[in-house]
Amino acid sequence: REKPEETPQPAPRRIFQERQRITGLPLYFQGYLSVRHSRCQECRVYWTELRGTTLFFYDEKKAPAYSQKLDVSNLTTATDVYPDENGSAQFILMLSNGELELKTDDWECGKEWKGFILTVTKLSLPPDESLLPGQLARMHEVLEKEKKRRIALKSGFSTSLNRKSPPCGALATMPECFYAVSRQEAMEMLEKNPSCGNLILRPGSDSKNYAITTRQGLDTPCLKHYKVMSKGTSYVIELERQVMLPSLQDVVNYFVTQTRGNLKPFVTRT
């Protein structure tokens, strides 16, 4: 009798690559977490990844796409709840928009989760004397990666995006709202940080041109993307009627002026 065919599972590397593609963020720590939001009564166990300053929750360890995510960059405090008789660890993250209760089956793992979250949100090693040298070393490595990632958001064309650098001196005149990010990353930045603005200038889909991504509205947000073509020393906004302007700053100013200030350049303050 033939065995029933099993549904093929994606290889671990394939899963990692797919998650990397979807999130666009570096992986810093991962494992099972029992999660309870302040508005919920029950805990739920997720395979959880800390990428950048965002927690991504997966229904299964091998699920390629996350079911929920939570930005913890606005963390105010992380409070320990003493381990129970089974040795599990529990701590509460106080965020500006509520609290999140996290629990692990292992006390050491709980210390690591709390330590890595504090490292990436506070940009400093956690002052926990009970952490082991090896744990602190890994957190220090993550700290340096997160610092470089944030610097890259404000730098010129990122080498990781395989973009050519702008002409010499162009970076000095780049608008503050320019970020070397993909279309998807720009959309997520606008979604997570509405108080920073709602207009991002970013690299275009090729190595020569640019694009504008905007997000307006809160209940039913409207996302739009505009091509900005480089024409000699000028820039052309691809609208129904093309608009040619002498600089990228003028391009940004055009959108702000035409919307009477409803569009605001996206600027992070770190």
ChimeraX commands (.cxc) that place a marker at each C-alpha (Angstrom):
marker #1 position 0.00,0.00,0.00 radius 0.5
marker #1 position 1.42,3.35,-1.04 radius 0.5
marker #1 position 2.01,6.01,1.59 radius 0.5
marker #1 position -0.08,9.17,1.19 radius 0.5
marker #1 position 1.86,12.02,-0.33 radius 0.5
marker #1 position 3.04,14.57,2.17 radius 0.5
marker #1 position 2.73,18.27,1.50 radius 0.5
marker #1 position 6.26,19.48,0.76 radius 0.5
marker #1 position 7.58,21.94,3.31 radius 0.5
marker #1 position 9.83,24.83,2.24 radius 0.5
marker #1 position 13.45,24.43,3.26 radius 0.5
marker #1 position 14.56,26.52,6.28 radius 0.5
marker #1 position 16.77,28.73,4.09 radius 0.5
marker #1 position 13.88,29.32,1.72 radius 0.5
marker #1 position 11.73,30.39,4.67 radius 0.5
marker #1 position 14.43,32.75,5.93 radius 0.5
marker #1 position 14.82,34.32,2.48 radius 0.5
marker #1 position 11.06,34.78,2.09 radius 0.5
marker #1 position 10.76,36.41,5.52 radius 0.5
marker #1 position 13.71,38.64,4.71 radius 0.5
marker #1 position 12.03,39.68,1.46 radius 0.5
marker #1 position 8.67,40.36,3.11 radius 0.5
marker #1 position 9.96,42.27,6.16 radius 0.5
marker #1 position 13.03,43.94,4.63 radius 0.5
marker #1 position 14.64,44.00,8.08 radius 0.5
marker #1 position 17.64,42.20,9.65 radius 0.5
marker #1 position 16.94,39.30,12.02 radius 0.5
marker #1 position 18.32,39.88,15.55 radius 0.5
marker #1 position 16.64,37.22,17.73 radius 0.5
marker #1 position 13.96,34.55,17.44 radius 0.5
marker #1 position 12.07,31.89,19.40 radius 0.5
marker #1 position 8.72,30.93,20.82 radius 0.5
marker #1 position 6.89,33.56,22.87 radius 0.5
marker #1 position 3.57,33.52,24.65 radius 0.5
marker #1 position 2.00,36.89,23.86 radius 0.5
marker #1 position -0.88,38.79,25.43 radius 0.5
marker #1 position -1.93,42.28,24.38 radius 0.5
marker #1 position -3.46,44.62,26.94 radius 0.5
marker #1 position -6.82,44.41,25.13 radius 0.5
marker #1 position -6.87,40.59,25.16 radius 0.5
marker #1 position -7.76,38.13,27.93 radius 0.5
marker #1 position -5.75,35.12,26.76 radius 0.5
marker #1 position -2.14,34.50,25.81 radius 0.5
marker #1 position -1.21,33.01,22.45 radius 0.5
marker #1 position 2.02,31.27,21.49 radius 0.5
marker #1 position 3.83,32.50,18.38 radius 0.5
marker #1 position 7.14,31.83,16.74 radius 0.5
marker #1 position 8.51,35.34,17.10 radius 0.5
marker #1 position 11.27,37.25,15.36 radius 0.5
marker #1 position 12.85,40.53,16.41 radius 0.5
marker #1 position 13.79,42.38,13.21 radius 0.5
marker #1 position 14.97,45.93,13.56 radius 0.5
marker #1 position 12.68,47.39,16.22 radius 0.5
marker #1 position 9.69,45.27,15.18 radius 0.5
marker #1 position 8.38,41.98,16.58 radius 0.5
marker #1 position 6.98,39.69,13.87 radius 0.5
marker #1 position 4.60,36.93,15.02 radius 0.5
marker #1 position 4.20,33.70,13.04 radius 0.5
marker #1 position 1.46,31.11,13.61 radius 0.5
marker #1 position 3.98,28.34,12.89 radius 0.5
marker #1 position 7.75,28.10,13.06 radius 0.5
marker #1 position 7.90,27.33,9.32 radius 0.5
marker #1 position 5.29,29.87,8.17 radius 0.5
marker #1 position 6.90,32.10,5.51 radius 0.5
marker #1 position 4.63,35.09,6.24 radius 0.5
marker #1 position 3.88,36.69,9.59 radius 0.5
marker #1 position 0.33,36.92,10.93 radius 0.5
marker #1 position 0.94,39.99,13.13 radius 0.5
marker #1 position 3.66,42.52,13.82 radius 0.5
marker #1 position 4.30,45.13,16.47 radius 0.5
marker #1 position 6.68,48.09,16.41 radius 0.5
marker #1 position 8.33,48.39,19.83 radius 0.5
marker #1 position 10.47,51.44,19.06 radius 0.5
marker #1 position 8.26,53.51,21.39 radius 0.5
marker #1 position 9.12,51.30,24.38 radius 0.5
marker #1 position 9.17,53.15,27.69 radius 0.5
marker #1 position 9.93,50.37,30.21 radius 0.5
marker #1 position 10.36,46.59,30.38 radius 0.5
marker #1 position 9.34,45.11,33.74 radius 0.5
marker #1 position 10.20,41.60,34.97 radius 0.5
marker #1 position 7.65,39.33,36.56 radius 0.5
marker #1 position 9.45,36.82,38.79 radius 0.5
marker #1 position 9.68,33.24,37.47 radius 0.5
marker #1 position 7.02,30.79,38.54 radius 0.5
marker #1 position 7.57,27.32,39.98 radius 0.5
marker #1 position 8.10,25.93,36.47 radius 0.5
marker #1 position 10.99,28.33,35.82 radius 0.5
marker #1 position 9.23,30.26,33.06 radius 0.5
marker #1 position 10.03,33.93,32.52 radius 0.5
marker #1 position 7.52,36.73,32.11 radius 0.5
marker #1 position 8.00,40.43,31.42 radius 0.5
marker #1 position 5.81,43.34,30.41 radius 0.5
marker #1 position 6.68,45.90,27.74 radius 0.5
marker #1 position 5.13,49.30,28.37 radius 0.5
marker #1 position 4.59,51.02,25.03 radius 0.5
marker #1 position 3.20,54.47,24.40 radius 0.5
marker #1 position 0.07,52.87,22.91 radius 0.5
marker #1 position -0.47,50.10,25.47 radius 0.5
marker #1 position 1.31,47.19,27.09 radius 0.5
marker #1 position 2.44,43.78,25.89 radius 0.5
marker #1 position 2.90,40.76,28.15 radius 0.5
marker #1 position 5.52,38.24,26.98 radius 0.5
marker #1 position 6.30,34.85,28.48 radius 0.5
marker #1 position 8.82,32.08,27.78 radius 0.5
marker #1 position 9.26,28.60,29.22 radius 0.5
marker #1 position 12.89,29.29,30.10 radius 0.5
marker #1 position 14.22,32.02,32.40 radius 0.5
marker #1 position 17.49,32.43,30.46 radius 0.5
marker #1 position 15.62,32.79,27.18 radius 0.5
marker #1 position 13.38,35.40,28.78 radius 0.5
marker #1 position 16.42,37.44,29.85 radius 0.5
marker #1 position 17.72,37.32,26.30 radius 0.5
marker #1 position 14.43,38.45,24.78 radius 0.5
marker #1 position 14.23,41.37,27.17 radius 0.5
marker #1 position 17.92,42.22,26.63 radius 0.5
marker #1 position 17.74,42.24,22.83 radius 0.5
marker #1 position 14.53,44.32,22.81 radius 0.5
marker #1 position 16.09,46.90,25.15 radius 0.5
marker #1 position 19.29,46.94,23.05 radius 0.5
marker #1 position 17.56,47.85,19.77 radius 0.5
marker #1 position 15.01,50.26,21.25 radius 0.5
marker #1 position 17.34,52.16,23.60 radius 0.5
marker #1 position 20.45,51.77,21.38 radius 0.5
marker #1 position 22.53,50.72,24.39 radius 0.5
marker #1 position 23.39,47.50,26.17 radius 0.5
marker #1 position 20.92,46.64,28.96 radius 0.5
marker #1 position 22.20,47.26,32.50 radius 0.5
marker #1 position 21.50,43.68,33.58 radius 0.5
marker #1 position 24.33,42.27,35.67 radius 0.5
marker #1 position 22.96,38.72,35.41 radius 0.5
marker #1 position 23.54,38.51,31.65 radius 0.5
marker #1 position 26.36,36.17,30.63 radius 0.5
marker #1 position 29.43,37.40,28.67 radius 0.5
marker #1 position 28.29,35.49,25.57 radius 0.5
marker #1 position 24.84,37.05,25.72 radius 0.5
marker #1 position 26.29,40.53,26.10 radius 0.5
marker #1 position 28.64,39.92,23.17 radius 0.5
marker #1 position 25.71,38.99,20.89 radius 0.5
marker #1 position 23.76,42.04,22.06 radius 0.5
marker #1 position 26.75,44.25,21.36 radius 0.5
marker #1 position 26.91,42.85,17.82 radius 0.5
marker #1 position 23.20,43.54,17.32 radius 0.5
marker #1 position 23.65,47.04,18.75 radius 0.5
marker #1 position 26.28,47.89,16.13 radius 0.5
marker #1 position 24.11,46.47,13.33 radius 0.5
marker #1 position 21.09,48.49,14.44 radius 0.5
marker #1 position 23.14,51.70,14.66 radius 0.5
marker #1 position 24.42,51.14,11.11 radius 0.5
marker #1 position 20.90,50.37,9.87 radius 0.5
marker #1 position 19.57,53.65,11.23 radius 0.5
marker #1 position 22.48,55.59,9.76 radius 0.5
marker #1 position 21.82,53.92,6.40 radius 0.5
marker #1 position 18.24,55.21,6.45 radius 0.5
marker #1 position 19.60,58.74,6.37 radius 0.5
marker #1 position 22.55,58.11,4.07 radius 0.5
marker #1 position 22.76,58.30,0.31 radius 0.5
marker #1 position 22.12,55.39,-2.04 radius 0.5
marker #1 position 22.76,52.21,-0.04 radius 0.5
marker #1 position 25.17,49.69,-1.51 radius 0.5
marker #1 position 22.84,46.96,-0.26 radius 0.5
marker #1 position 20.21,48.23,-2.67 radius 0.5
marker #1 position 22.71,48.01,-5.54 radius 0.5
marker #1 position 22.24,51.66,-6.43 radius 0.5
marker #1 position 24.78,53.88,-8.07 radius 0.5
marker #1 position 25.91,56.81,-5.96 radius 0.5
marker #1 position 24.58,60.24,-6.91 radius 0.5
marker #1 position 27.03,62.67,-8.50 radius 0.5
marker #1 position 29.70,64.10,-6.21 radius 0.5
marker #1 position 28.22,66.72,-3.95 radius 0.5
marker #1 position 24.63,65.59,-4.57 radius 0.5
marker #1 position 24.24,64.03,-1.14 radius 0.5
marker #1 position 24.94,67.36,0.54 radius 0.5
marker #1 position 21.90,68.81,-1.20 radius 0.5
marker #1 position 19.62,65.79,-0.66 radius 0.5
marker #1 position 16.30,66.68,1.01 radius 0.5
marker #1 position 15.93,65.50,4.60 radius 0.5
marker #1 position 13.11,63.19,3.57 radius 0.5
marker #1 position 15.34,61.14,1.23 radius 0.5
marker #1 position 15.86,57.55,2.38 radius 0.5
marker #1 position 17.67,54.76,0.52 radius 0.5
marker #1 position 14.79,52.33,0.95 radius 0.5
marker #1 position 12.59,50.20,-1.27 radius 0.5
marker #1 position 8.97,50.96,-2.13 radius 0.5
marker #1 position 7.75,48.46,0.48 radius 0.5
marker #1 position 10.08,49.84,3.18 radius 0.5
marker #1 position 8.90,53.39,2.48 radius 0.5
marker #1 position 5.27,52.30,2.88 radius 0.5
marker #1 position 6.04,50.63,6.22 radius 0.5
marker #1 position 7.98,53.66,7.49 radius 0.5
marker #1 position 5.00,55.92,6.76 radius 0.5
marker #1 position 2.59,53.45,8.37 radius 0.5
marker #1 position 4.61,53.03,11.57 radius 0.5
marker #1 position 5.59,56.66,12.13 radius 0.5
marker #1 position 2.73,58.98,11.08 radius 0.5
marker #1 position 3.99,61.73,13.38 radius 0.5
marker #1 position 7.26,62.00,11.38 radius 0.5
marker #1 position 5.53,63.07,8.17 radius 0.5
marker #1 position 3.83,61.46,5.19 radius 0.5
marker #1 position 6.13,62.02,2.18 radius 0.5
marker #1 position 9.31,60.09,1.39 radius 0.5
marker #1 position 11.76,60.63,-1.44 radius 0.5
marker #1 position 13.50,57.37,-2.34 radius 0.5
marker #1 position 15.47,55.68,-5.12 radius 0.5
marker #1 position 13.47,54.69,-8.18 radius 0.5
marker #1 position 13.27,51.19,-9.62 radius 0.5
marker #1 position 16.42,51.77,-11.65 radius 0.5
marker #1 position 19.82,53.24,-10.82 radius 0.5
marker #1 position 19.21,56.70,-12.29 radius 0.5
marker #1 position 15.90,58.06,-11.10 radius 0.5
marker #1 position 13.84,58.67,-7.98 radius 0.5
marker #1 position 10.33,58.22,-6.63 radius 0.5
marker #1 position 7.98,59.89,-4.16 radius 0.5
marker #1 position 5.82,57.81,-1.81 radius 0.5
marker #1 position 2.98,59.51,0.08 radius 0.5
marker #1 position 0.40,58.37,2.62 radius 0.5
marker #1 position -2.69,60.38,3.53 radius 0.5
marker #1 position -5.62,59.60,5.78 radius 0.5
marker #1 position -5.78,57.56,8.99 radius 0.5
marker #1 position -8.93,55.40,8.88 radius 0.5
marker #1 position -8.59,54.54,5.20 radius 0.5
marker #1 position -5.05,55.59,4.26 radius 0.5
marker #1 position -4.29,56.32,0.63 radius 0.5
marker #1 position -0.79,55.42,-0.57 radius 0.5
marker #1 position 0.54,56.88,-3.81 radius 0.5
marker #1 position 3.82,56.64,-5.70 radius 0.5
marker #1 position 5.18,59.13,-8.23 radius 0.5
marker #1 position 8.12,58.75,-10.61 radius 0.5
marker #1 position 10.73,61.51,-10.58 radius 0.5
marker #1 position 12.92,61.32,-13.69 radius 0.5
marker #1 position 16.40,62.84,-13.90 radius 0.5
marker #1 position 16.74,64.99,-17.03 radius 0.5
marker #1 position 20.20,66.51,-17.26 radius 0.5
marker #1 position 20.45,68.91,-14.34 radius 0.5
marker #1 position 16.67,68.97,-13.80 radius 0.5
marker #1 position 13.99,66.58,-12.50 radius 0.5
marker #1 position 10.63,65.75,-14.04 radius 0.5
marker #1 position 7.64,64.61,-11.96 radius 0.5
marker #1 position 5.60,62.12,-14.01 radius 0.5
marker #1 position 2.11,63.55,-13.54 radius 0.5
marker #1 position -0.77,63.93,-16.00 radius 0.5
marker #1 position 1.03,67.09,-17.01 radius 0.5
marker #1 position 4.77,66.74,-16.45 radius 0.5
marker #1 position 6.40,69.19,-14.06 radius 0.5
marker #1 position 10.10,70.03,-14.48 radius 0.5
marker #1 position 12.02,71.43,-11.52 radius 0.5
marker #1 position 15.70,72.35,-10.97 radius 0.5
marker #1 position 16.35,70.25,-7.82 radius 0.5
marker #1 position 15.04,67.40,-5.70 radius 0.5
marker #1 position 14.31,69.84,-2.89 radius 0.5
marker #1 position 12.09,71.75,-5.32 radius 0.5
marker #1 position 10.33,68.45,-6.12 radius 0.5
marker #1 position 9.55,67.94,-2.43 radius 0.5
marker #1 position 8.47,71.58,-2.05 radius 0.5
marker #1 position 6.15,71.20,-5.04 radius 0.5
marker #1 position 4.19,68.39,-3.37 radius 0.5
marker #1 position 3.99,70.31,-0.09 radius 0.5
marker #1 position 2.81,73.50,-1.80 radius 0.5
marker #1 position 0.31,71.81,-4.12 radius 0.5
marker #1 position -1.36,70.04,-1.19 radius 0.5
marker #1 position -1.32,73.21,0.95 radius 0.5
marker #1 position 0.81,71.51,3.56 radius 0.5
marker #1 position -1.23,68.32,3.83 radius 0.5
marker #1 position 1.86,66.45,2.67 radius 0.5
marker #1 position 4.80,66.85,5.05 radius 0.5
marker #1 position 8.36,65.58,4.46 radius 0.5
marker #1 position 9.10,62.48,6.52 radius 0.5
marker #1 position 11.94,63.28,8.97 radius 0.5
marker #1 position 13.05,61.05,11.83 radius 0.5
marker #1 position 14.58,62.50,14.97 radius 0.5
marker #1 position 17.04,60.11,16.61 radius 0.5
marker link #1:1,2 radius 0.2
marker link #1:2,3 radius 0.2
marker link #1:3,4 radius 0.2
marker link #1:4,5 radius 0.2
marker link #1:5,6 radius 0.2
marker link #1:6,7 radius 0.2
marker link #1:7,8 radius 0.2
marker link #1:8,9 radius 0.2
marker link #1:9,10 radius 0.2
marker link #1:10,11 radius 0.2
marker link #1:11,12 radius 0.2
marker link #1:12,13 radius 0.2
marker link #1:13,14 radius 0.2
marker link #1:14,15 radius 0.2
marker link #1:15,16 radius 0.2
marker link #1:16,17 radius 0.2
marker link #1:17,18 radius 0.2
marker link #1:18,19 radius 0.2
marker link #1:19,20 radius 0.2
marker link #1:20,21 radius 0.2
marker link #1:21,22 radius 0.2
marker link #1:22,23 radius 0.2
marker link #1:23,24 radius 0.2
marker link #1:24,25 radius 0.2
marker link #1:25,26 radius 0.2
marker link #1:26,27 radius 0.2
marker link #1:27,28 radius 0.2
marker link #1:28,29 radius 0.2
marker link #1:29,30 radius 0.2
marker link #1:30,31 radius 0.2
marker link #1:31,32 radius 0.2
marker link #1:32,33 radius 0.2
marker link #1:33,34 radius 0.2
marker link #1:34,35 radius 0.2
marker link #1:35,36 radius 0.2
marker link #1:36,37 radius 0.2
marker link #1:37,38 radius 0.2
marker link #1:38,39 radius 0.2
marker link #1:39,40 radius 0.2
marker link #1:40,41 radius 0.2
marker link #1:41,42 radius 0.2
marker link #1:42,43 radius 0.2
marker link #1:43,44 radius 0.2
marker link #1:44,45 radius 0.2
marker link #1:45,46 radius 0.2
marker link #1:46,47 radius 0.2
marker link #1:47,48 radius 0.2
marker link #1:48,49 radius 0.2
marker link #1:49,50 radius 0.2
marker link #1:50,51 radius 0.2
marker link #1:51,52 radius 0.2
marker link #1:52,53 radius 0.2
marker link #1:53,54 radius 0.2
marker link #1:54,55 radius 0.2
marker link #1:55,56 radius 0.2
marker link #1:56,57 radius 0.2
marker link #1:57,58 radius 0.2
marker link #1:58,59 radius 0.2
marker link #1:59,60 radius 0.2
marker link #1:60,61 radius 0.2
marker link #1:61,62 radius 0.2
marker link #1:62,63 radius 0.2
marker link #1:63,64 radius 0.2
marker link #1:64,65 radius 0.2
marker link #1:65,66 radius 0.2
marker link #1:66,67 radius 0.2
marker link #1:67,68 radius 0.2
marker link #1:68,69 radius 0.2
marker link #1:69,70 radius 0.2
marker link #1:70,71 radius 0.2
marker link #1:71,72 radius 0.2
marker link #1:72,73 radius 0.2
marker link #1:73,74 radius 0.2
marker link #1:74,75 radius 0.2
marker link #1:75,76 radius 0.2
marker link #1:76,77 radius 0.2
marker link #1:77,78 radius 0.2
marker link #1:78,79 radius 0.2
marker link #1:79,80 radius 0.2
marker link #1:80,81 radius 0.2
marker link #1:81,82 radius 0.2
marker link #1:82,83 radius 0.2
marker link #1:83,84 radius 0.2
marker link #1:84,85 radius 0.2
marker link #1:85,86 radius 0.2
marker link #1:86,87 radius 0.2
marker link #1:87,88 radius 0.2
marker link #1:88,89 radius 0.2
marker link #1:89,90 radius 0.2
marker link #1:90,91 radius 0.2
marker link #1:91,92 radius 0.2
marker link #1:92,93 radius 0.2
marker link #1:93,94 radius 0.2
marker link #1:94,95 radius 0.2
marker link #1:95,96 radius 0.2
marker link #1:96,97 radius 0.2
marker link #1:97,98 radius 0.2
marker link #1:98,99 radius 0.2
marker link #1:99,100 radius 0.2
marker link #1:100,101 radius 0.2
marker link #1:101,102 radius 0.2
marker link #1:102,103 radius 0.2
marker link #1:103,104 radius 0.2
marker link #1:104,105 radius 0.2
marker link #1:105,106 radius 0.2
marker link #1:106,107 radius 0.2
marker link #1:107,108 radius 0.2
marker link #1:108,109 radius 0.2
marker link #1:109,110 radius 0.2
marker link #1:110,111 radius 0.2
marker link #1:111,112 radius 0.2
marker link #1:112,113 radius 0.2
marker link #1:113,114 radius 0.2
marker link #1:114,115 radius 0.2
marker link #1:115,116 radius 0.2
marker link #1:116,117 radius 0.2
marker link #1:117,118 radius 0.2
marker link #1:118,119 radius 0.2
marker link #1:119,120 radius 0.2
marker link #1:120,121 radius 0.2
marker link #1:121,122 radius 0.2
marker link #1:122,123 radius 0.2
marker link #1:123,124 radius 0.2
marker link #1:124,125 radius 0.2
marker link #1:125,126 radius 0.2
marker link #1:126,127 radius 0.2
marker link #1:127,128 radius 0.2
marker link #1:128,129 radius 0.2
marker link #1:129,130 radius 0.2
marker link #1:130,131 radius 0.2
marker link #1:131,132 radius 0.2
marker link #1:132,133 radius 0.2
marker link #1:133,134 radius 0.2
marker link #1:134,135 radius 0.2
marker link #1:135,136 radius 0.2
marker link #1:136,137 radius 0.2
marker link #1:137,138 radius 0.2
marker link #1:138,139 radius 0.2
marker link #1:139,140 radius 0.2
marker link #1:140,141 radius 0.2
marker link #1:141,142 radius 0.2
marker link #1:142,143 radius 0.2
marker link #1:143,144 radius 0.2
marker link #1:144,145 radius 0.2
marker link #1:145,146 radius 0.2
marker link #1:146,147 radius 0.2
marker link #1:147,148 radius 0.2
marker link #1:148,149 radius 0.2
marker link #1:149,150 radius 0.2
marker link #1:150,151 radius 0.2
marker link #1:151,152 radius 0.2
marker link #1:152,153 radius 0.2
marker link #1:153,154 radius 0.2
marker link #1:154,155 radius 0.2
marker link #1:155,156 radius 0.2
marker link #1:156,157 radius 0.2
marker link #1:157,158 radius 0.2
marker link #1:158,159 radius 0.2
marker link #1:159,160 radius 0.2
marker link #1:160,161 radius 0.2
marker link #1:161,162 radius 0.2
marker link #1:162,163 radius 0.2
marker link #1:163,164 radius 0.2
marker link #1:164,165 radius 0.2
marker link #1:165,166 radius 0.2
marker link #1:166,167 radius 0.2
marker link #1:167,168 radius 0.2
marker link #1:168,169 radius 0.2
marker link #1:169,170 radius 0.2
marker link #1:170,171 radius 0.2
marker link #1:171,172 radius 0.2
marker link #1:172,173 radius 0.2
marker link #1:173,174 radius 0.2
marker link #1:174,175 radius 0.2
marker link #1:175,176 radius 0.2
marker link #1:176,177 radius 0.2
marker link #1:177,178 radius 0.2
marker link #1:178,179 radius 0.2
marker link #1:179,180 radius 0.2
marker link #1:180,181 radius 0.2
marker link #1:181,182 radius 0.2
marker link #1:182,183 radius 0.2
marker link #1:183,184 radius 0.2
marker link #1:184,185 radius 0.2
marker link #1:185,186 radius 0.2
marker link #1:186,187 radius 0.2
marker link #1:187,188 radius 0.2
marker link #1:188,189 radius 0.2
marker link #1:189,190 radius 0.2
marker link #1:190,191 radius 0.2
marker link #1:191,192 radius 0.2
marker link #1:192,193 radius 0.2
marker link #1:193,194 radius 0.2
marker link #1:194,195 radius 0.2
marker link #1:195,196 radius 0.2
marker link #1:196,197 radius 0.2
marker link #1:197,198 radius 0.2
marker link #1:198,199 radius 0.2
marker link #1:199,200 radius 0.2
marker link #1:200,201 radius 0.2
marker link #1:201,202 radius 0.2
marker link #1:202,203 radius 0.2
marker link #1:203,204 radius 0.2
marker link #1:204,205 radius 0.2
marker link #1:205,206 radius 0.2
marker link #1:206,207 radius 0.2
marker link #1:207,208 radius 0.2
marker link #1:208,209 radius 0.2
marker link #1:209,210 radius 0.2
marker link #1:210,211 radius 0.2
marker link #1:211,212 radius 0.2
marker link #1:212,213 radius 0.2
marker link #1:213,214 radius 0.2
marker link #1:214,215 radius 0.2
marker link #1:215,216 radius 0.2
marker link #1:216,217 radius 0.2
marker link #1:217,218 radius 0.2
marker link #1:218,219 radius 0.2
marker link #1:219,220 radius 0.2
marker link #1:220,221 radius 0.2
marker link #1:221,222 radius 0.2
marker link #1:222,223 radius 0.2
marker link #1:223,224 radius 0.2
marker link #1:224,225 radius 0.2
marker link #1:225,226 radius 0.2
marker link #1:226,227 radius 0.2
marker link #1:227,228 radius 0.2
marker link #1:228,229 radius 0.2
marker link #1:229,230 radius 0.2
marker link #1:230,231 radius 0.2
marker link #1:231,232 radius 0.2
marker link #1:232,233 radius 0.2
marker link #1:233,234 radius 0.2
marker link #1:234,235 radius 0.2
marker link #1:235,236 radius 0.2
marker link #1:236,237 radius 0.2
marker link #1:237,238 radius 0.2
marker link #1:238,239 radius 0.2
marker link #1:239,240 radius 0.2
marker link #1:240,241 radius 0.2
marker link #1:241,242 radius 0.2
marker link #1:242,243 radius 0.2
marker link #1:243,244 radius 0.2
marker link #1:244,245 radius 0.2
marker link #1:245,246 radius 0.2
marker link #1:246,247 radius 0.2
marker link #1:247,248 radius 0.2
marker link #1:248,249 radius 0.2
marker link #1:249,250 radius 0.2
marker link #1:250,251 radius 0.2
marker link #1:251,252 radius 0.2
marker link #1:252,253 radius 0.2
marker link #1:253,254 radius 0.2
marker link #1:254,255 radius 0.2
marker link #1:255,256 radius 0.2
marker link #1:256,257 radius 0.2
marker link #1:257,258 radius 0.2
marker link #1:258,259 radius 0.2
marker link #1:259,260 radius 0.2
marker link #1:260,261 radius 0.2
marker link #1:261,262 radius 0.2
marker link #1:262,263 radius 0.2
marker link #1:263,264 radius 0.2
marker link #1:264,265 radius 0.2
marker link #1:265,266 radius 0.2
marker link #1:266,267 radius 0.2
marker link #1:267,268 radius 0.2
marker link #1:268,269 radius 0.2
marker link #1:269,270 radius 0.2
view
